[in-house]
């Protein structure tokens, strides 16, 4: 049962990381500090996922997934949905930042031309 609790704890850690990533992406800023925080959160999330994977590869992990199939599916589906939203936010912010860079380059070209 302790292994079950450890698996559930790790699933919750992955969910928490994913929520934190969403909050960082959704705050409206896309500054260097925000990017560093998002990068850190993804690194932490990856560590948690790898650890969870190692737990699930054990006999107890396989037993957990078999016995707790509904709860497992619910948590994984939630993570996948949240990831989809995060990826869409990231895509949008990247596109917006690209547009801002294009505008800055145009302004720079105009300034150089006007000199």
PEGI-V362934 format. One record per backbone hydrogen bond with DSSP energy under -1.0 kcal/mol. CO is the residue of the C=O (numbers start at 1). NH is the residue of the N-H. E is the energy in kcal/mol with one decimal. If there is no record, write none. Layout:
BEGIN
co: (CO	CO)
nh: (NH	NH)
e: (E	E)
END
This chain:
BEGIN
co: (1	2	3	4	5	6	7	8	9	10	11	12	13	14	15	16	17	18	19	20	21	22	31	32	33	34	35	36	37	38	39	40	41	42	43	44	45	46	47	48	49	50	51	52	53	55	58	59	60	61	62	63	64	68	69	70	71	72	73	74	75	76	77	78	79	80	81	82	83	84	85	86	87	88	89	90	91	92	93	94	95	96	97	98	99	100	101	102	103	104	105	106	107	108	109	110	111)
nh: (5	6	7	8	9	10	11	12	13	14	15	16	17	18	19	20	21	22	23	24	25	26	35	36	37	38	39	40	41	42	43	44	45	46	47	48	49	50	51	52	53	54	55	56	57	58	62	63	64	65	66	67	68	72	73	74	75	76	77	78	79	80	81	82	83	84	85	86	87	88	89	90	91	92	93	94	95	96	97	98	99	100	101	102	103	104	105	106	107	108	109	110	111	112	113	114	115)
e: (-2.2	-2.1	-2.5	-2.8	-2.5	-2.1	-2.3	-2.3	-2.0	-2.2	-2.4	-2.7	-2.6	-2.4	-2.5	-2.4	-2.2	-2.1	-2.6	-2.2	-2.4	-2.7	-2.3	-2.5	-2.2	-2.6	-2.6	-2.4	-2.6	-2.4	-2.1	-2.5	-2.5	-2.4	-2.1	-2.3	-2.6	-2.6	-2.3	-2.6	-2.7	-2.1	-2.1	-2.4	-1.3	-1.1	-2.3	-2.3	-2.6	-2.3	-2.0	-2.8	-3.0	-3.1	-2.8	-2.4	-2.4	-2.7	-2.7	-2.0	-2.3	-2.6	-2.5	-2.6	-2.6	-2.1	-2.0	-2.6	-2.9	-2.1	-2.6	-2.6	-2.6	-2.6	-2.7	-2.4	-2.4	-2.8	-2.5	-2.3	-2.2	-2.2	-2.2	-2.1	-2.2	-2.4	-2.4	-2.3	-2.5	-2.4	-2.5	-2.3	-2.4	-2.6	-2.4	-2.4	-1.0)
END
